[in-house]
Amino acid sequence: MAATADTDERLTIDDLARRVQLPVRTIREYHTMRLLPPPERRGRLGVYDGRHIQRLQLIARLQRRGYSLAGIRDLLGAWESGTDLTTLLGVDESQAALDETPLRLTRAELLQRLPALDPAALSRARQIGFVRSYGEDHFVVRSPALLGLVADWVRFGVPLDQALDVIEVLAGDLDRLARQLADLIVERIWEPISATSRAADLPDLLRRGRPLVLQGAATTLADHLGAALEEHADTTADGGRLRAALDDIRVGVVTDSAGTIHRRGDVR
């Protein structure tokens, strides 16, 4: 597909479907999932333009790189809220879109985002790798997303030490998983192939694998978290509201190899 599109074009949904070679049903489902902006209304007719073509091309490109529709929705939401688009568009092919750019903050800026971070808590945060010292009065946060998550938890009443407990467990579990992955890659792929004629393909294999590992880990964790919260909804106060909130953020569709989207209830 072309990287750009004429934004002056005016297309019906059937025209758009033919242009991007997708079923009309898929485009309608993208609307339902908030992946595609609504068309301009002209009476009862929805009119699409080049911006919709570009969005559909971007979705297709990210799918080819292994991203789920849920992950694409989150990426597009981050883009629309002001996140840098460079990695999302794949300008730097070596950088995975889910791999955040580390954030450098002064001590004052860090405390503004997380006021509960007193000296003792800051020392522990550095110990578990949540933040790292950078010069005399600066810190680097490897995952701005985790900083935002912890700040939200604390703002809603979670003690900071308990939030840091979770981050420490997460880091430890991911470290063990990373070592298992590294052992498998080196012992079963890198060493057997490095002395063969296919050795030149190994860097590309790692490059392709990086976003796939990140997306797969994120999707798996999200699914397990959703299932765990579902269990709590059966016993917690106002569990019906919790279940409704989970239903609202759940990806209720699947896609087949042709790119057609089906609601999960329609799959047999």
N, C-alpha and C positions, 0 to 999 in steps of 0.2 A: 504494500500500500504506500501511497505517496505520503511524505512527511507533512505536507501542508495542504490546505484546501481553500477554495475560494469562498470567503465568508459572505459574498453577495448572492450566492445561490439560494433559491427558494425551492424546497422539496417537500412533497407529501411523505408520509411514513412509508408508503410503497416505493416511492422514488429512492428514499434513503436506504431502505432494505436492499434494493437492487444495487445501489451504488457501493455499499459496503459488503454485499454478499452475505447478509444475515437474514434469518426469518423475521417477519414482522413481529411474531410472538416474542422473540428474543429481545427486540428493541423495547417492546412494551414491558417486559419483565425488568429490563435495565431501569426503566422509569420507576417501577415499583421498588426496586432496591436502592434508588437514589444514586445510581451510577451515571445517569444521563439527565442533563437539564431538561425541563419541559419545553415543548415547542412554543413558538409564538402563536397566539390564537387569532385567527381571522374568521370571525363568526364561529361556526361549528368545526372549522378545519384547523388542524394543527400544522404549522409550517416550520420546517427544519432548514438549517443552513450549514455553512462550512464548519462552524464550531461543533456541531453535532457529529459531523464526519470525523473531525480531528479527535474528538473524545472517543468515538468508537474505535478508531485506529489505535489510540493509546491503550484502550482496554484490551484489544487483540494482542498488541505487542507485549503487554505485561502478562497476559495469559500464556503466551508462547514461552515466556521466561519462567513460568512455573508458579505464578501468583494465583491464589484463589480469588473468587469474586469478592469474598469478604475482605481479603487483604487489599484488593484494588480499591474497594469502597473506602477503606480507612486511609489509604494513601491519597486518594483524590480529596477526601475531606481535609487531610492535613495540608494539601496544596492550596485548597480554597481558603484555608484559614491563615495562609501566609508562609507556610513552610517552603524552603528552597526547592525549586522544581528540577534542579540539575540532575540529581540522581534518579528522580522519578522518571524523567524522559530518557534515561540511559545515556546521557552525554559522556559520562565516565563509566565505561562498561565494567571496570574492575570494582566499582563501588555498588554494593547492594542497597536497594532503596530502603530496606528496613534497618540498615546499619547507620545509626545516628552519627552526626558530627559532634564530637565532644564540645562541651560548653565551658568556656573560661569565665569565671566570676570573681569579683573582688570579695573580700570577707563581708563587706556591707551588703553587697548584692545577694550573696548566698544567704545571709541572715534575713534579708527582706523576703526571700522566697520561702524560707523555712525558719521562722523566728524561734522555734523551740530548740534549735541546734546550739545548745550551750557548750562550753569548753569540753566537758566530759563526753557529751554526745558527738561532738565534732571529732574528738580523738577516736572514738569507736567507729565513726563513719569512715575515717581514713583507714583504720585497721582492716575493715572488711572490704575496702575498695570502692565504697559508695562515692566518695570524693577523694581527690588527690591534691596534695599541696603543689603549687606552681609558683615558684619564687617566694618572696617574703610575705606578700599579702594577697595572693591570688590562689584560686582553687580551680581544678578541672573536674567537671562532672562528666563521666564517660557516657552515662545515659540520662539525658535531660528528661526523657519520658518517665524513668523511675523517680527522678526528683519531683516531677509534677505529681506522680501517683502518691508518693509519700506525703507531700504537702497537702493533697486532698484528704488523705486519711487523717492526718493530724488535725486539719481544720474541722473535720467531722467527729473528733473526739478520741481517735486512736492515740494512745501514748506513744511518743516517738521511739522509746526503747523497744516496744513491741513491733513497730513498723521496721526498725532496723533488724530485729530478730528474723523477720520474714526475708528481708534482703540478704541477710547472711546465709540463710538456708538456701535461697535461690541461687546465690553465687556458688555455694559449695556443691549443690546438685549439678549445676551447669558445668562446673569444673570437672566433675567426675565423668559426665557425659562427653565433654570435649576430649578428654583423655582417651576414652573408649573409641571415639570417632577417629582420633589421630592415630591410635594403634592400628585400627582397621585399614585406614587409608595408606599408611606407610608399609605395613606388613603385607597387605593383600593387593595393593594397587601400585604404589610408587616403586618399591624395591623390585617386584617381579617385572615391571614394564620398563624401568629406567635403562636397562641394558639392551632393550629391543629397538626395533625400527619405529615403534610407536612412542618412544620417549618424548618426542617433540609435542605430542598431544597432551601431556600431563599438565602443563600450566593452564591450558584452556579448560581441562577437566576441573581443576581446583576453582577456576574463575566461575564456571557455571555452577559448581556445587555450592559456593558460598551463599548466594541468595536462596537457593533451594533449601539449604539447611535452616537458614533464618526463617523463611516462610513456613516451612514444615514445623519447626519448633513452636513458632507463634500460634499456628493453627491448632496444633495438638494441645498446647497449654490452654488456649481459649476454650476448646471443647471440654477439657477436663474441668476447668473452672466452672463452666456453665452447668455441667452435670453435678458438681459438688453443691453449687448454689440451688439447683433443683431439689436436691435432697433436703437442704435446709428449709426450703419453702414449704415442705410438708409439716414442719414442726415449729417454725418460728412465728412470732407475732406478725400479723398482717402478711402472711405467706402468699395470699392471693395477689397482692400488689407486687410482691417480689417476682412471682411467676409471670405476671403480665409484663413487667419490665424486661425479664429475660426473653419472653416471646417477641418483644418489640425489637430487640437487637439481634435476634437469632437470624442466621441466613437460612431461609426456608425453601431454598431451591437447590437443584443440582443442574449441571450442564453436561451434555453428551459430547462426543468427539467432534460433532459437526458444529458445535457452538450453540445449539438449541437449549434454551433454559426450560426446565420442568419444575413445577412445584413439587415438593417432596411427597405430598399426599397423592400426586398423580403417578408416582413411580411404582411399578409392580415388579 
